[in-house]
Amino acid sequence: MRELIELTQAELTARANKPKGRLRIAAPYAMANGTFPNLLADFMGYYPEVSLSLHLVNEVDLVGDAIDVQLRFGPILDENVIVRRLLQMPMVVCASPGYWKKRGMPLVPDDLRKHDALTLLRQGLSSVWRFESEGETVNVSVRSVMEATEVHPLIQVALRGFGVIYAPVLACSAAA
């Protein structure tokens, strides 16, 4: 009987150390490019018995869509969700060289009030951009000339010289 218990424990330990099955991941569209797909490939190399189901969406019903892990930018508004910060995603202010030449480069966050903003329509990021300055949060109200629920169209419009975008560095660096 003792041998049976030890064999069962050994088998359960081996299974716990070797994940398998399907992992359903929801991630924002902005993560479709850049380093994220390479991270998924690395994961698949480490855990060959785990199959991935990637849902590129900005909004998701975790229960209804049977999502195991959701990756996202910004604040979490649902207090019933268990949240783990994986990393701090820096936000950057970007515009084309032509736009900066025509409108001038801002020296402090408050200078952005005078610029044409291209804003994200989610998680309260639309008309107020938040910055950290000397450990203090600085909120800057901006005038939006275009809003979108997805960052990529805003980046393309910014590259054409029609405004300033405040977006995750991951999304902007993939477009550069």
PALOKE-917650 format. One record per residue: residue number from 1; y, z, x of N, C-alpha, C in turn. Coordinates in steps of 0.1 Angstrom, whole numbers. Last residue first. Example, Ala and Ser with C-alpha at 12.3 -4.5 7.8 and 13.67 -1.06 7.14 Angstrom:
BEGIN
   pos   n.north    n.up   n.east   ca.north   ca.up   ca.east   c.north    c.up   c.east
     2       -22      71      128        -11      71       137         0      79      129
     1       -57      78      132        -45      78       123       -33      78      132
This chain:
BEGIN
   pos   n.north    n.up   n.east   ca.north   ca.up   ca.east   c.north    c.up   c.east
   176       516    -357       79        524    -361        91       517    -371      100
   175       499    -348       60        507    -360        57       515    -366       69
   174       489    -325       71        480    -336        68       487    -349       65
   173       512    -309       71        506    -314        84       496    -325       82
   172       514    -303       44        525    -311        51       519    -317       64
   171       492    -288       38        494    -300        31       504    -309       38
   170       495    -266       56        483    -274        56       485    -288       49
   169       518    -254       49        518    -262        62       506    -271       62
   168       528    -256       15        519    -250        25       518    -260       37
   167       563    -263       10        549    -264         7       540    -258       18
   166       591    -275       -1        587    -262         4       572    -261        0
   165       611    -304        5        599    -298        -1       596    -285        6
   164       639    -323       -3        633    -313         5       622    -307       -2
   163       646    -359       -9        647    -344       -11       639    -336       -1
   162       641    -386       -4        648    -382       -17       648    -367      -19
   161       628    -399       17        642    -394        19       649    -389        7
   160       602    -404       18        611    -416        15       625    -412       15
   159       591    -379       21        590    -389        32       599    -401       30
   158       595    -370       -5        602    -364         6       602    -373       18
   157       575    -385      -18        589    -387       -22       598    -381      -11
   156       552    -375       -6        555    -389        -4       570    -392       -8
   155       554    -348      -14        554    -351         0       558    -366        2
   154       550    -351      -41        563    -345       -36       565    -349      -21
   153       524    -360      -43        535    -369       -47       548    -364      -42
   152       511    -336      -32        511    -349       -25       521    -359      -30
   151       511    -313      -48        520    -314       -37       521    -328      -31
   150       512    -311      -84        504    -314       -72       514    -317      -60
   149       529    -309     -105        518    -299      -104       510    -300      -91
   148       564    -313      -98        550    -319       -99       540    -307      -98
   147       598    -323     -101        588    -313      -102       574    -320     -103
   146       629    -331      -88        616    -336       -92       606    -324      -91
   145       651    -318      -82        653    -332       -87       640    -338      -91
   144       661    -284      -86        650    -294       -85       653    -307      -90
   143       678    -263      -67        680    -273       -78       670    -284      -76
   142       668    -229      -61        670    -243       -57       672    -252      -69
   141       673    -197      -50        673    -205       -62       677    -219      -58
   140       656    -178      -28        666    -188       -29       664    -197      -41
   139       649    -146      -17        647    -156       -28       659    -165      -29
   138       636    -130        9        648    -137         5       644    -147       -5
   137       623     -99       20        620    -111        12       634    -117        7
   136       624     -88       54        629     -87        40       625    -100       33
   135       618     -91       80        609     -82        72       614     -81       58
   134       636    -111       88        637     -98        94       630     -87       85
   133       627    -128       61        637    -128        71       639    -114       75
   132       607    -150       42        608    -137        49       618    -138       60
   131       613    -166       11        612    -166        25       612    -152       30
   130       607    -185      -18        607    -172       -12       605    -173        3
   129       624    -203      -42        616    -204       -30       618    -190      -22
   128       625    -211      -75        628    -201       -65       619    -202      -54
   127       615    -230      -92        629    -230       -89       634    -220      -79
   126       584    -229      -88        593    -241       -91       607    -239      -86
   125       565    -210      -84        571    -216       -72       582    -226      -75
   124       550    -199     -105        564    -195      -103       571    -200      -91
   123       526    -213     -105        526    -200       -99       541    -195      -96
   122       539    -246     -104        528    -237      -107       531    -224     -100
   121       552    -271      -97        553    -265      -110       541    -256     -113
   120       571    -275      -67        558    -274       -73       559    -266      -87
   119       599    -297      -62        593    -284       -64       579    -285      -70
   118       623    -307      -41        611    -313       -48       602    -301      -49
   117       659    -304      -42        646    -298       -40       635    -306      -48
   116       686    -313      -25        678    -318       -36       664    -313      -33
   115       708    -285      -14        699    -297       -12       692    -300      -25
   114       721    -261      -16        729    -274       -17       721    -286      -16
   113       703    -242      -12        708    -243       -25       716    -256      -27
   112       697    -240       15        689    -249         7       694    -251       -7
   111       712    -220       26        717    -234        27       710    -244       18
   110       696    -198       26        705    -199        15       712    -213       15
   109       681    -199       50        675    -203        38       685    -205       26
   108       702    -215       75        696    -203        69       690    -207       56
   107       707    -242       81        706    -232        92       700    -219       88
   106       695    -274       71        699    -260        68       697    -251       80
   105       709    -304       83        698    -295        84       703    -281       80
   104       723    -330       62        725    -319        71       713    -309       71
   103       721    -354       48        725    -341        41       728    -329       50
   102       715    -374       66        724    -377        56       730    -364       50
   101       696    -362       83        707    -369        89       719    -370       78
   100       676    -354       64        684    -344        72       696    -350       78
    99       668    -380       56        674    -370        46       682    -360       54
    98       657    -390       79        669    -397        73       676    -388       63
    97       635    -374       84        647    -374        94       659    -380       87
    96       625    -358       53        625    -369        63       637    -368       72
    95       615    -324       52        622    -335        46       622    -346       57
    94       603    -291       45        602    -304        51       610    -314       44
    93       595    -258       51        605    -267        45       604    -280       52
    92       563    -242       47        573    -249        55       582    -257       46
    91       542    -213       47        549    -223        40       560    -229       49
    90       510    -203       60        525    -204        61       530    -216       52
    89       487    -184       45        490    -198        47       505    -200       48
    88       467    -160       58        480    -162        53       484    -177       56
    87       433    -159       46        443    -161        56       457    -163       50
    86       419    -146       26        412    -152        38       421    -154       49
    85       420    -119        6        428    -128        13       421    -133       26
    84       402    -117      -23        401    -114        -9       410    -124       -2
    83       400    -103      -56        407    -112       -46       404    -107      -32
    82       386    -105      -87        385     -98       -74       390    -108      -63
    81       405    -105     -117        398    -113      -106       397    -105      -93
    80       422     -93     -134        407     -91      -136       399     -98     -126
    79       448    -101     -131        443     -88      -124       429     -85     -126
    78       460    -131     -124        449    -125      -133       444    -112     -126
    77       477    -141     -105        483    -135      -117       473    -128     -126
    76       481    -142      -72        470    -142       -82       476    -135      -94
    75       504    -164      -54        500    -151       -60       489    -153      -70
    74       491    -190      -30        501    -183       -39       495    -170      -45
    73       463    -211      -32        476    -207       -25       483    -199      -35
    72       427    -207      -32        440    -210       -38       451    -205      -29
    71       393    -210      -40        403    -209       -29       416    -214      -35
    70       368    -193      -56        380    -201       -58       389    -199      -46
    69       333    -193      -60        344    -190       -51       356    -199      -54
    68       318    -200      -83        314    -188       -75       326    -183      -66
    67       322    -211     -115        327    -212      -102       323    -199      -95
    66       317    -220     -142        306    -213      -134       310    -214     -119
    65       336    -227     -160        331    -237      -150       321    -232     -140
    64       339    -203     -173        335    -215      -181       330    -226     -172
    63       348    -186     -152        336    -183      -160       331    -196     -166
    62       371    -199     -142        361    -194      -133       348    -192     -140
    61       388    -226     -149        382    -215      -157       370    -210     -149
    60       416    -236     -129        401    -236      -132       398    -224     -140
    59       440    -257     -114        437    -247      -123       422    -248     -127
    58       437    -277      -95        447    -267       -93       445    -255     -102
    57       406    -289      -80        415    -286       -92       425    -276      -88
    56       378    -300      -69        392    -301       -65       401    -300      -77
    55       349    -285      -64        357    -289       -76       372    -288      -71
    54       319    -289      -49        333    -288       -47       341    -293      -58
    53       290    -275      -43        296    -282       -54       311    -280      -53
    52       265    -275      -18        278    -272       -22       282    -281      -34
    51       235    -257      -11        241    -270       -15       255    -266      -20
    50       218    -242       15        229    -240         5       235    -253        2
    49       202    -246       36        196    -244        23       205    -241       12
    48       218    -246       59        213    -259        54       206    -258       40
    47       242    -232       71        234    -228        59       228    -240       53
    46       255    -244       92        250    -230        94       240    -226       83
    45       261    -269       81        253    -268        93       247    -255       95
    44       278    -262       60        265    -268        57       256    -268       69
    43       299    -253       75        292    -243        67       278    -249       63
    42       308    -277       86        303    -266        95       295    -256       87
    41       317    -289       62        306    -295        70       300    -285       80
    40       338    -272       56        326    -273        47       314    -279       54
    39       355    -278       77        349    -264        76       337    -264       66
    38       361    -304       71        353    -301        83       347    -287       83
    37       376    -301       48        363    -308        47       355    -305       60
    36       399    -286       60        390    -280        50       376    -288       49
    35       418    -299       76        406    -293        83       396    -288       73
    34       429    -328       58        431    -318        68       418    -312       73
    33       423    -328       22        425    -334        35       427    -324       45
    32       420    -311        1        411    -323         2       412    -329       15
    31       438    -292       -4        428    -289         6       418    -300        8
    30       453    -300      -26        460    -300       -12       450    -298       -1
    29       438    -294      -48        438    -308       -43       444    -309      -29
    28       423    -262      -44        434    -270       -48       433    -284      -41
    27       389    -255      -52        399    -255       -43       410    -264      -48
    26       359    -239      -60        370    -246       -65       382    -244      -55
    25       324    -242      -55        337    -238       -49       348    -246      -56
    24       293    -230      -59        303    -238       -65       317    -232      -61
    23       263    -233      -42        276    -225       -42       287    -234      -47
    22       229    -231      -48        241    -239       -50       253    -229      -50
    21       205    -220      -23        209    -223       -36       222    -231      -37
    20       204    -194        2        200    -207        -3       204    -208      -18
    19       207    -175       32        211    -179        19       206    -192       15
    18       191    -154       49        190    -169        49       194    -174       35
    17       191    -128       47        197    -133        59       198    -148       59
    16       176    -124       24        190    -120        24       197    -126       36
    15       151    -132       33        158    -140        23       173    -137       22
    14       145    -112       51        146    -125        56       153    -134       46
    13       144     -90       33        154     -90        44       156    -104       49
    12       122     -97       18        135     -96        11       146     -96       22
    11       102     -96       38        105    -109        31       119    -108       24
    10       103     -69       45        106     -79        55       109     -92       48
     9        96     -57       20        109     -54        26       113     -65       36
     8        70     -67       18         79     -70         8        94     -68       13
     7        58     -55       41         59     -70        40        69     -74       30
     6        61     -28       33         67     -33        45        68     -48       45
     5        45     -27       10         59     -24         9        66     -29       21
     4        20     -34       22         26     -43        11        41     -40       10
     3        16     -12       38         17     -26        44        24     -35       34
     2        12       8       19         24       8        28        26      -5       35
     1       -12       0        8          0       0         0        13       0        9
